[in-house]
């Protein structure tokens, strides 16, 4: 395996034929509106929000959902995985993982409680007025 490192890209290539096995872009920024008011994103979800491309944000909300366009499920699954103890991981499609188009829909369909879902609920409540 050859690992090619760029300023914002990590590419994994097969050494025997040059085939790209994985291509990961980091520090991408989307020109779309954030799924929550910026203060909430940066105060409570900073380091977790990610841009699926130059026009689409994805906000993972632990433990079992994300806010992103539902039709982009394959892209969300390509970027996220279930992680345990920072040592073990498995693909999202092995478990139940919901993707909601916006924060209001996500809050209306919450199945679990966690600090993240509490923060999301509070953000939606305060944003609604």
C-alpha positions as CSV (number, residue, x, y, z in Angstrom):
1,X,0.0,0.0,0.0
2,X,1.3,3.5,-0.9
3,X,-0.1,6.4,1.1
4,X,0.0,9.7,-0.7
5,X,-0.4,12.8,1.5
6,X,-1.6,16.1,0.2
7,X,-2.5,19.3,2.1
8,X,-6.1,18.2,2.6
9,X,-6.2,14.7,1.0
10,X,-5.0,11.3,2.0
11,X,-5.0,8.7,-0.8
12,X,-4.3,5.0,-0.5
13,X,-3.0,3.3,-3.6
14,X,-2.1,-0.3,-4.4
15,X,1.6,-0.6,-4.9
16,X,1.4,-3.2,-7.6
17,X,-0.9,-1.4,-10.0
18,X,-1.6,2.1,-8.7
19,X,-5.3,1.5,-8.1
20,X,-6.9,4.0,-5.7
21,X,-8.2,2.1,-2.7
22,X,-9.3,5.0,-0.6
23,X,-9.4,8.8,-1.1
24,X,-10.1,10.9,1.9
25,X,-10.5,14.7,1.9
26,X,-10.1,16.6,5.2
27,X,-10.8,20.1,6.3
28,X,-13.4,20.6,3.6
29,X,-15.9,23.4,4.1
30,X,-19.4,23.5,2.6
31,X,-20.9,26.7,1.3
32,X,-24.4,25.6,2.5
33,X,-26.2,26.8,5.6
34,X,-25.3,24.9,8.8
35,X,-27.9,22.5,10.1
36,X,-28.0,24.4,13.4
37,X,-27.1,28.0,14.3
38,X,-23.4,28.3,14.1
39,X,-23.0,29.0,17.9
40,X,-24.6,25.6,18.7
41,X,-22.5,23.8,16.1
42,X,-19.2,25.2,17.2
43,X,-20.0,25.2,21.0
44,X,-21.5,21.7,21.2
45,X,-20.7,19.7,18.0
46,X,-17.3,21.2,17.0
47,X,-14.9,18.7,15.6
48,X,-17.8,16.4,14.5
49,X,-19.6,18.3,11.8
50,X,-18.2,17.5,8.4
51,X,-18.7,18.5,4.8
52,X,-19.8,15.6,2.5
53,X,-18.8,17.8,-0.4
54,X,-18.4,21.5,-1.1
55,X,-22.2,22.1,-0.8
56,X,-23.5,19.6,1.9
57,X,-23.0,19.5,5.6
58,X,-23.5,16.4,7.8
59,X,-23.9,16.8,11.6
60,X,-23.6,13.4,13.4
61,X,-25.6,13.4,16.6
62,X,-24.7,10.5,18.9
63,X,-25.5,7.8,19.3
64,X,-27.7,6.8,16.3
65,X,-28.4,9.6,13.9
66,X,-27.2,12.4,11.7
67,X,-28.6,15.5,10.1
68,X,-27.9,15.4,6.4
69,X,-29.9,14.9,3.1
70,X,-31.3,11.4,3.4
71,X,-30.5,10.7,-0.2
72,X,-26.8,11.1,0.7
73,X,-26.9,8.0,3.1
74,X,-24.1,6.2,1.1
75,X,-21.9,9.3,1.5
76,X,-22.6,9.6,5.2
77,X,-21.9,5.9,5.7
78,X,-18.6,6.3,3.8
79,X,-17.5,9.0,6.3
80,X,-18.8,7.6,9.6
81,X,-18.6,4.4,11.5
82,X,-19.7,3.1,14.9
83,X,-16.7,3.5,17.2
84,X,-16.1,1.8,20.5
85,X,-13.3,2.9,22.9
86,X,-11.4,4.5,19.9
87,X,-10.2,1.0,19.1
88,X,-13.1,-0.9,17.4
89,X,-15.3,0.2,14.5
90,X,-17.9,-1.3,12.2
91,X,-19.9,0.2,9.3
92,X,-23.1,2.2,10.1
93,X,-25.2,-0.1,7.8
94,X,-24.6,-2.9,10.4
95,X,-26.9,-1.1,12.8
96,X,-29.9,1.2,12.9
97,X,-28.8,4.7,12.0
98,X,-31.2,7.4,11.1
99,X,-30.5,10.4,8.8
100,X,-32.9,13.3,9.0
101,X,-33.0,16.3,6.6
102,X,-33.0,19.0,9.3
103,X,-32.8,19.5,13.1
104,X,-36.5,19.9,13.6
105,X,-37.3,16.6,12.0
106,X,-34.5,14.9,13.9
107,X,-35.8,16.2,17.3
108,X,-39.3,15.1,16.4
109,X,-38.0,11.5,15.7
110,X,-35.5,11.1,18.6
111,X,-35.5,7.4,19.8
112,X,-32.7,7.8,22.4
113,X,-31.5,10.2,24.9
114,X,-27.8,11.3,25.2
115,X,-26.0,14.5,26.0
116,X,-25.9,15.1,22.2
117,X,-29.6,14.7,21.7
118,X,-30.2,16.9,24.7
119,X,-28.0,19.6,23.1
120,X,-29.9,19.2,19.8
121,X,-33.3,19.5,21.5
122,X,-32.1,22.7,23.3
123,X,-30.8,24.2,20.1
124,X,-34.0,23.6,18.2
125,X,-36.1,24.9,21.1
126,X,-34.0,28.2,21.4
127,X,-33.9,28.7,17.6
128,X,-37.6,28.3,17.3
129,X,-38.1,31.2,19.8
